[in-house]
Amino acid sequence: MTILIFLGSMIGAMALGVPIAFSLLLCGAALMWHLNMFDAQILAQNVINGADSFPLLAVPFFMLAGEIMNAGGLSRRIVNFAMALVGHVKGGLGYVTIVAAVIMASLSGSAVADAAALTALLLPMMVAAGHDKARSAGLIASAGIIAPIIPPSIGFVIFGVAANVSISKLFMAGIFPGIWLARSLWFTWWWLVRKETIAPPPRKSFKEVMEAMRLATWALVLPFIIVFGLKFGVFTPTEAAVVAAVYSLFVSTVIYRELNLKQLVPLFVSAATTCAIVMFLVAAAMVSAWLITVANLPAQVVELLQPLLDSPRLLMLAIMVLTMVVGTALDMTPTILLLTPVLMPVVKAAGIDPVYFGVLFIINNAIGLITPPVGTVLNAVAGVGKMGMDEVTRGVVPFMIAQFAMMFLMIAFPQLVMVPARWFY
């Protein structure tokens, strides 16, 4: 009965058009009423406590870093460097998109920011070269969701706080899975364009490649600073976010000189607005997370999944399918905050490594960003590219299938995630 009230109140509120954050609050109020413990003061206190977390300070700083990188010239120089490296091969602009997305993912951690920047920079070039616009937009959207997987990742920060799992270990464990997803996109793009007759741009000379790398050096250094600092304990993930924001601000204003003080104000406002939305979602979801624990819902879920506890791979498969379904209706942040407190006791009872689960869980939620009908990244690409949502959805399908296939491969072979992860941390 408790599970029905929990799901019914939330889904019912969303069906009526109530925003997700307020739906979560209504869901929490319904659970409190069902448990005969409704108190508006307790509700308000849990909302405040939900956002009062030092690790969550990483979220606004990573968002600010992403805004500054896109406006300060770092993203453009990364795209130019990728163009110099692989732009000359057949279908080269697609490979440029993938390489640029991986590099940008190691800078900002925001899928929407990366996808929007790549769309603005590369979609017109791909269309002008003769590539199908829907397919090009689909590749850009699929490449953009690598951002929440390769560190620094906002998704890992939120999951680490909700699941009480080391964020640094999650960051280190996400490096290779992000590369695996990029390789799946690489292969899919190669398969789709193998019969095209579009002439690629001329090959850049070695001198031009070196010049592009020199211009992008300041942007390329940041990922190494973050990974080195986390691996050797120089700073925490929250401090890494501050380093990323300050570093990108310094490079954009002092080195590249593409930002001035007047331009910074809109950037700070934009980052603050986006952060306010995310943090309100976090605060509202923490109310439901607390009540989930009070109502002992995790124990009921463990009991329901008892037959699968002896088969970790089968259990992971069932959890991933559930997350896929939820991801079609909810955005990444509320999905993480709602399912994590319910699923973590099940994962621990089955003896599954929490870091391994976290990586697969975030990958699944990241792919959910390009899964219709919600698809936040799909909406971003459609908006920036001035396209219809149905057109972008059509183009993203083959890449989404490839990424899901890679995710299920990681479920079948956990070594793909854990062997390189143990080396990194």
Steps between C-alpha positions, in 0.01 A plus 500: 500500500784738588665443160168568323449827687858604430478430125136601458537842661813585301374373163158655558650841576723482191202393285321817611792708376651579841877571465721208607642672809152581635381150405776362721389724786137389455618141494685556830194665655282206390741252659506703824120503508488124438748441785294725734795735554411800285672814624572799275795597718667159452434527126665843483793389714573207271489725194764723660712203610475351152695785346731554799786277384866587446553247215203651313693829475675332209181529291488882464874526442502236225201671338679835517813343351297365208341840431839675506665239276232533233506881503874542557628318193613173661231292330572651157872431528431140599280455191773655281758262648274199438445625144875513441539145634222304329309742277665371182373138515175387339213625716762704683262756647323221688828382651582861584172515693588187700858608579389851596219360718743277694739789561222740597348234729823505699457874553140576597298188593177649361335313212267786405781758491728278291225397258390862452857614433567215255172567320579868454855430380469181295142448377517780238835363378365143473190614309709720269728201428196297388429279802139427590390762753297261718783245513755771580284641779448148635875441515559833676230424758639150561854633532385769741381247760858375549541809723327349810723189479856625448617701804423760612136388509207675663307170492771322699498781758125468555510119506798498737316727744174301478668157525783595738757369250845652441463764229872482422473125431195558282693763304793266441273208411315707240800570274510176301121445475475848347764401245314173429185699424698728270634195317147367452406834339814489285411157365133594442593818313751304288228247412246770409730709280704219338308536170486879493686684225551825691851635448673566833706816564866482397745346746671750728877514492701398805577866563129589494418215742768621738372856475142386577630304797698801622192720485298237689771416754350707780170318460664156466702542821195526729391130482849390602499745793166363625588130459847547653361702789228245580723193460772633730267668750605857421137612514149361552238483220341818635834679495560360149184680388634828640834439326318439169293819533793722605733349239249545214430857619873581506565350155194667341573848640881516527640251245242492218348839593162411351306596812479834678331606822177606324467157337555318830181628661260317259713185533475504879125565479451213253704259714316610815159454335582148380655413835192626688279264299727202566546575870127546556449159338765356732341659808149381407620149419681474834162531674376195311831320559469555877140377503595198287738402781243571773234293319752214461440483125852366427430192711179438306687532170772262622229251589342535154836443329610220735501236221755707303747565783692181425558610139665846502511531119131415468421746781704773329316429176162537674608824671633646175175419317304670781728804478456512121123513542515770769752697293249547220277705733738662750814709462836375626511676837157397638553143372828473689356647818183289495642161405834508683364463857268222380756305297818532708386255773416248225841550336682454831293193589602341167868575562533734199781757521328838566751681276432260211126540552536878514684512169239284320216689667634838386565367148138387484376836626726682254353305209160594641586861410460406131201270553167650388257638601684704769860488371653821638799481266271431203312820582826696529628376163162562334486853641855602409484324162154646423358155426188307591519261795381213278785564255768485770336189650515325163869579468595393852348149490797302354746669736275448801470129415882475475544662842241274662676200341831614651334545839363143492846379396637658818233315699605170342870577553550715813877483442457763227421746779677373809844396371597848372315661793716320757811614317389863509409506869 
